Amino acid sequence: MGKVSVAEIKELMKSTGVGMMDCKKALEENDGDMDKAIEFLREKGLATQAKKSGRAAAEGVVAAIVDGDKGVLLEVNTETDFAANTDDIRNFVDAVAKTIIATNPADVEALKNEKLVGGTGTVGEALTELAGMKIRENIVIRRFVRFEGKLASYIHNGGSIGVMVKLDTDLSADQVAAIGKDVAMQSAALNAPYLCREQVPAEVLEKEKEIMLAQMSEDPKMANKPEQVRVKIVEGKVGKYYSENCLLEQAFVKDDKLTVQGYVDAEAKKLGGTIKVVDVVRYERGEGIEKKEDNLADEIAKMIK
């Protein structure tokens, strides 16, 4: 049983939402291995599926623009919420999104070398000027995705979450716009890690089955059942895993008698065409970015002592 650091405990608490002492024990039992500690907590029924982005946060804006058959989802980060809500930042984000649509850069670094739409210099030059002369805090163009085709988007709460949806359909963009937006809103609300069951990696599914079996062994009502019975029960639970983690198999938030796929199919039938959701990208502002928390580490250290 190895000794673990305050930083490791803090990281595990953020990843799982589990209390300090349980996280400390999980790490000690697994010699500081973070992935094994998460599995340990899940097997004990203390944690749900690990939140890969943790509880980290940062300020900024997620924006989505659809222009005809082209669209972009973009995240720009700032140090403060105040800066994120200024007209200078909002106008910059809008111009950067339009630049991405117009120039189709390969990545953020290539984007910085493109001439800013509506500006006189490059995106990088405009960024430097905005950060140094107007906003006076660090500004980062973090990530973007550009799509072409029949598209729909949704922005939640002024830019805290953004979703872009691509559809394969024989219907017009106007006909499927509301359907695509409904799918985007579903993704924003429930954040499924996969679009469909075919996208779930085999190793992920096998690990889920192992964890389900371990959870049963901790349950007095299930522990004494023959292994083949428990395996059969787990196979039945796999369907629930899909319905929670695959967007198209989730219950549709506007009508829980339908899955999202069922809703899309029903709407396509009404319109006399076909609609297939082929891609969904969801950005949440600041996910995975460490935000300074001055007192948590000290608090944990004191409690351990």
C-alpha positions in Angstrom: 0.0 0.0 0.0 1.8 3.1 -1.3 1.8 6.7 0.0 -0.1 9.1 -2.2 0.2 12.9 -2.6 -2.3 15.6 -2.0 -2.2 16.5 -5.7 -3.2 12.9 -6.7 -6.1 12.9 -4.2 -7.3 16.2 -5.6 -7.1 14.9 -9.2 -9.1 11.8 -8.3 -11.7 13.8 -6.4 -12.2 16.0 -9.5 -12.4 13.1 -11.9 -15.0 11.1 -9.9 -16.8 13.4 -7.5 -16.0 11.0 -4.7 -15.0 12.2 -1.2 -11.4 12.7 0.0 -10.9 9.7 2.2 -12.4 7.3 -0.3 -10.1 8.7 -3.0 -7.1 8.4 -0.7 -7.9 4.8 0.1 -8.5 4.0 -3.6 -5.1 5.4 -4.6 -3.3 3.7 -1.7 -4.9 0.4 -2.6 -3.7 0.8 -6.2 -0.2 2.2 -5.6 -1.2 5.6 -7.0 -2.4 4.3 -10.3 -5.2 6.8 -11.3 -7.0 4.6 -13.8 -7.1 1.6 -11.4 -8.2 3.8 -8.5 -11.1 5.0 -10.6 -12.1 1.4 -11.4 -11.7 0.6 -7.7 -14.2 3.3 -6.8 -16.6 2.3 -9.5 -16.5 -1.3 -8.4 -17.4 -0.2 -4.9 -20.3 1.7 -6.3 -18.9 5.0 -5.2 -18.3 6.6 -8.6 -20.1 6.5 -11.9 -18.2 6.5 -15.2 -15.2 8.7 -14.9 -15.7 12.3 -15.9 -12.7 12.6 -18.2 -12.8 16.4 -18.2 -13.2 16.5 -14.5 -14.6 19.7 -12.9 -12.0 22.0 -14.5 -13.3 25.3 -15.8 -12.1 28.4 -17.7 -13.9 31.4 -19.0 -14.5 32.3 -22.6 -17.0 31.7 -25.4 -18.1 28.7 -27.5 -19.6 29.9 -30.8 -21.3 28.2 -33.7 -22.0 29.6 -37.2 -23.7 27.9 -40.1 -23.5 29.7 -43.5 -25.2 27.7 -46.2 -23.5 24.3 -46.4 -20.6 25.3 -44.3 -20.4 25.6 -40.5 -17.9 26.0 -37.7 -17.9 25.3 -33.9 -15.2 27.4 -32.1 -13.9 27.9 -28.6 -12.0 31.0 -27.5 -10.9 31.2 -23.9 -10.3 34.3 -21.7 -9.1 34.7 -18.1 -12.3 36.3 -16.8 -16.0 36.0 -17.5 -16.1 39.8 -17.7 -13.8 39.8 -20.7 -15.7 37.0 -22.3 -18.9 39.1 -22.3 -17.4 42.2 -23.9 -18.3 43.3 -27.4 -14.6 43.2 -28.3 -14.4 39.5 -27.6 -17.8 38.6 -29.1 -16.9 40.5 -32.3 -13.5 38.8 -32.5 -15.0 35.4 -32.0 -17.5 36.0 -34.7 -14.8 37.3 -37.2 -12.6 34.3 -36.4 -15.5 31.8 -37.1 -16.2 33.5 -40.4 -12.5 33.3 -41.2 -12.5 29.6 -40.6 -15.5 29.1 -42.9 -13.8 31.2 -45.6 -10.3 29.8 -45.5 -10.6 26.2 -44.0 -7.3 26.3 -42.1 -5.8 23.0 -41.0 -5.4 23.9 -37.4 -5.2 26.8 -34.9 -1.6 27.7 -35.9 -2.6 27.9 -39.5 -5.6 29.9 -38.6 -3.5 32.6 -37.0 -1.7 33.2 -40.3 -5.0 33.8 -42.2 -6.2 37.3 -42.8 -9.1 38.0 -40.4 -12.4 38.5 -42.1 -13.3 42.2 -41.8 -9.9 43.1 -40.5 -6.7 44.5 -41.9 -4.2 42.0 -40.5 -4.0 38.3 -39.7 -5.9 36.5 -37.0 -2.8 36.2 -34.9 -2.1 39.9 -35.1 -5.7 40.8 -34.2 -5.4 38.4 -31.2 -2.2 40.0 -30.0 -3.6 43.4 -30.2 -6.9 42.5 -28.5 -5.1 40.8 -25.6 -2.4 43.4 -25.1 -4.1 46.7 -25.9 -7.8 46.3 -25.2 -8.7 43.3 -23.0 -5.3 43.2 -21.2 -5.5 39.5 -20.3 -4.6 36.2 -21.9 -6.8 35.2 -24.8 -6.5 31.8 -26.5 -8.1 30.4 -29.6 -8.4 26.9 -28.2 -10.0 24.7 -30.9 -12.5 24.5 -33.8 -14.2 22.1 -36.1 -15.4 23.0 -39.6 -18.1 21.0 -41.4 -19.6 21.0 -44.9 -23.1 19.6 -45.7 -26.5 19.8 -44.1 -25.8 21.3 -40.7 -27.5 22.4 -37.6 -26.2 24.0 -34.4 -27.1 25.0 -30.9 -25.5 27.3 -28.4 -26.5 27.1 -24.7 -26.4 29.9 -22.1 -24.7 32.5 -24.2 -21.7 30.3 -25.2 -21.1 27.9 -22.3 -21.9 24.9 -24.5 -22.0 24.6 -28.3 -23.0 21.7 -30.6 -22.7 21.2 -34.3 -24.6 18.4 -36.0 -24.1 17.0 -39.6 -26.9 15.2 -41.3 -27.0 13.0 -44.4 -30.4 13.6 -46.0 -32.3 13.9 -49.3 -34.4 16.7 -47.8 -33.6 20.4 -47.9 -31.6 22.2 -45.2 -34.6 24.2 -44.3 -36.7 21.0 -43.8 -34.2 19.4 -41.4 -33.0 22.5 -39.6 -35.3 22.1 -36.6 -34.6 18.3 -36.4 -30.9 18.9 -36.4 -31.3 21.6 -33.7 -33.3 19.2 -31.5 -30.4 16.6 -31.8 -27.9 19.3 -30.9 -29.9 20.4 -27.9 -30.1 16.7 -26.8 -26.3 16.5 -27.0 -25.8 19.8 -25.1 -28.1 18.6 -22.3 -26.9 15.0 -21.8 -23.4 14.9 -23.3 -23.3 11.3 -24.6 -19.7 10.3 -25.3 -20.6 8.3 -28.4 -23.0 8.9 -31.3 -24.1 5.3 -31.7 -23.2 1.8 -30.3 -20.9 1.1 -33.2 -18.6 3.8 -32.0 -18.1 2.3 -28.5 -14.6 0.7 -28.5 -14.7 -3.1 -27.7 -12.2 -2.6 -24.9 -14.5 0.0 -23.3 -17.4 -2.3 -23.4 -15.5 -5.2 -21.9 -14.2 -3.0 -19.1 -17.8 -1.9 -18.4 -18.8 -5.6 -18.1 -15.9 -6.3 -15.7 -17.0 -3.4 -13.5 -20.7 -4.5 -13.6 -19.6 -8.0 -12.4 -17.4 -6.5 -9.7 -20.3 -4.4 -8.5 -22.5 -7.5 -8.3 -19.9 -9.2 -6.1 -20.2 -6.3 -3.7 -24.0 -6.7 -3.6 -25.1 -9.3 -1.0 -28.2 -10.1 -3.0 -26.2 -10.9 -6.1 -22.9 -12.2 -4.8 -24.2 -15.8 -4.2 -25.7 -16.2 -7.7 -23.9 -18.5 -10.1 -21.3 -16.8 -12.3 -23.2 -17.7 -15.5 -26.3 -16.0 -14.1 -24.4 -12.9 -13.3 -22.8 -12.9 -16.7 -26.3 -13.1 -18.3 -27.5 -10.2 -16.1 -24.6 -8.1 -17.2 -25.3 -8.8 -20.9 -28.8 -7.4 -20.2 -27.3 -4.3 -18.6 -25.3 -3.5 -21.7 -28.4 -2.2 -23.3 -28.7 0.3 -20.5 -25.1 1.4 -21.0 -25.9 2.1 -24.7 -29.0 4.0 -23.8 -27.0 6.3 -21.4 -23.8 6.7 -23.5 -24.9 6.7 -27.1 -26.7 9.8 -28.3 -29.0 8.1 -30.8 -30.1 5.5 -28.2 -30.9 8.0 -25.5 -34.5 8.8 -24.6 -35.4 11.9 -26.5 -35.8 14.8 -24.0 -38.9 16.2 -25.7 -40.7 12.8 -25.8 -39.1 10.1 -23.7 -41.3 7.5 -25.4 -38.9 7.8 -28.3 -35.2 7.4 -28.6 -33.3 10.2 -30.5 -33.0 7.8 -33.5 -36.7 7.1 -33.3 -37.5 10.8 -33.3 -35.3 11.4 -36.3 -36.8 8.5 -38.2 -40.4 9.6 -37.4 -39.7 13.2 -38.6 -38.1 11.9 -41.7 -41.1 9.8 -42.5 -43.4 12.8 -42.0 -41.4 14.7 -44.5 -41.2 11.9 -47.0 -37.4 11.5 -47.0 -34.5 10.0 -45.1 -32.3 11.6 -42.4 -29.1 10.1 -40.9 -27.2 11.8 -38.1 -23.6 11.3 -39.3 -21.6 13.4 -36.9 -22.0 15.5 -33.7 -19.4 17.6 -32.0 -20.0 19.2 -28.6 -17.7 21.8 -26.9 -18.1 22.8 -23.3 -16.4 26.0 -22.4 -13.2 25.4 -20.4 -13.6 21.6 -20.2 -10.2 20.1 -19.3 -8.6 23.4 -18.5 -7.3 23.7 -14.9 -8.7 26.7 -13.1 -6.9 28.0 -10.1 -8.2 26.7 -6.8 -6.1 28.2 -4.0 -7.5 26.5 -0.9 -8.4 23.0 -1.9 -4.9 21.5 -1.7 -4.3 23.1 1.7 -7.6 21.9 2.9 -6.9 18.3 1.8 -3.4 18.3 3.4 -4.8 19.5 6.7 -7.5 16.8 6.7 -5.0 14.1 6.0 -2.8 15.2 8.9 
